[in-house]
Amino acid sequence: MTKTLTRADLTEAVYREIGFSHTECADLVDSVMEEVIKGLERGESVKLSSFGTFKVRQKKQRIGRNPKTKVEVPITARRVVSFHASNIMIKRVNTSLKGTSGSSGGNS
């Protein structure tokens, strides 16, 4: 079972690291997240060094198909947020996974 890192977990981590009150730490986490969202709403890319880049992409309208009934349905045009992890993050995640995997050798 995998755990999900929540906004409360981030707030707690900031609290432990810098020692502000829990309320101040929650406000700080919320402010950072709000700035990321505002940038994306304006159509800007949001690059967090050593972490990754969030981008907004425009997807065109297309025809989809219900896999059960095979009925075609229109999928409306929309904007979607994509995330591309930095090479530094990818390396750190892969390094940490090596220590937790039960396999011997080979790449996953």
C-alpha positions as CSV (number, residue, x, y, z in Angstrom):
1,M,0.0,0.0,0.0
2,T,1.4,3.4,-1.0
3,K,0.9,6.6,1.0
4,T,-0.1,9.8,-0.5
5,L,1.7,13.0,0.4
6,T,-0.9,15.6,1.3
7,R,-1.0,19.3,1.8
8,A,-1.1,18.7,5.6
9,D,2.1,16.6,5.2
10,L,3.8,19.4,3.3
11,T,2.7,21.9,6.0
12,E,4.1,19.6,8.7
13,A,7.4,19.3,6.9
14,V,7.7,23.1,6.6
15,Y,6.8,23.4,10.3
16,R,9.6,20.9,11.2
17,E,12.1,22.6,8.9
18,I,11.6,26.3,9.7
19,G,9.7,26.3,13.0
20,F,7.0,28.8,12.2
21,S,3.5,28.1,13.7
22,H,1.4,25.5,12.0
23,T,-1.0,28.2,10.7
24,E,1.9,30.2,9.2
25,C,3.3,27.1,7.6
26,A,-0.1,26.2,6.1
27,D,-0.5,29.7,4.8
28,L,3.0,29.4,3.2
29,V,2.2,26.1,1.5
30,D,-1.1,27.5,0.3
31,S,0.6,30.6,-1.1
32,V,3.1,28.7,-3.1
33,M,0.4,26.4,-4.5
34,E,-1.8,29.4,-5.3
35,E,1.1,31.1,-7.2
36,V,1.7,27.9,-9.3
37,I,-2.1,27.7,-10.1
38,K,-2.2,31.4,-11.0
39,G,0.7,31.0,-13.4
40,L,-0.9,28.0,-15.1
41,E,-4.3,29.9,-15.4
42,R,-2.4,32.6,-17.3
43,G,-1.1,29.9,-19.6
44,E,2.5,30.2,-18.3
45,S,4.9,27.4,-17.7
46,V,5.9,27.0,-14.1
47,K,9.5,25.8,-13.7
48,L,10.7,24.7,-10.2
49,S,14.4,24.2,-10.4
50,S,15.6,20.7,-9.5
51,F,11.9,19.6,-9.4
52,G,10.2,20.0,-12.8
53,T,8.0,22.0,-15.1
54,F,4.3,22.3,-15.2
55,K,2.8,23.3,-18.6
56,V,-0.7,24.0,-19.9
57,R,-1.5,22.3,-23.2
58,Q,-4.5,22.9,-25.4
59,K,-6.2,19.6,-26.6
60,K,-8.4,19.7,-29.6
61,Q,-11.9,18.3,-29.7
62,R,-11.9,14.6,-30.8
63,I,-14.1,11.6,-31.0
64,G,-13.8,9.0,-28.2
65,R,-15.3,5.6,-27.9
66,N,-16.9,4.0,-24.9
67,P,-14.9,0.8,-24.5
68,K,-17.9,-1.2,-23.2
69,T,-20.6,-0.2,-25.7
70,K,-18.3,1.0,-28.6
71,V,-20.5,4.1,-28.9
72,E,-18.7,7.1,-30.2
73,V,-18.9,10.3,-28.1
74,P,-17.4,13.8,-28.7
75,I,-14.7,14.8,-26.2
76,T,-14.6,18.6,-26.0
77,A,-11.6,20.7,-26.5
78,R,-9.9,21.5,-23.2
79,R,-6.7,22.7,-21.5
80,V,-4.8,20.1,-19.5
81,V,-1.8,20.5,-17.2
82,S,1.2,18.3,-17.8
83,F,4.2,17.8,-15.6
84,H,7.7,17.0,-16.7
85,A,10.1,16.0,-13.9
86,S,13.6,17.4,-13.9
87,N,16.6,15.0,-14.5
88,I,17.7,15.7,-10.9
89,M,14.3,14.5,-9.6
90,I,14.2,11.5,-11.9
91,K,17.7,10.4,-10.7
92,R,16.8,10.8,-7.1
93,V,13.6,8.8,-7.4
94,N,15.3,6.1,-9.4
95,T,18.1,5.9,-6.8
96,S,15.7,5.7,-3.9
97,L,13.7,2.9,-5.7
98,K,16.9,0.8,-6.1
99,G,17.1,0.4,-2.4
100,T,13.4,-0.6,-2.0
101,S,13.0,-3.0,-5.0
102,G,13.1,-6.7,-4.4
103,S,14.7,-7.5,-7.8
104,S,18.3,-8.3,-8.3
105,G,19.7,-6.6,-11.4
106,G,17.9,-5.4,-14.5
107,N,16.2,-2.1,-15.1
108,S,12.6,-1.4,-14.5
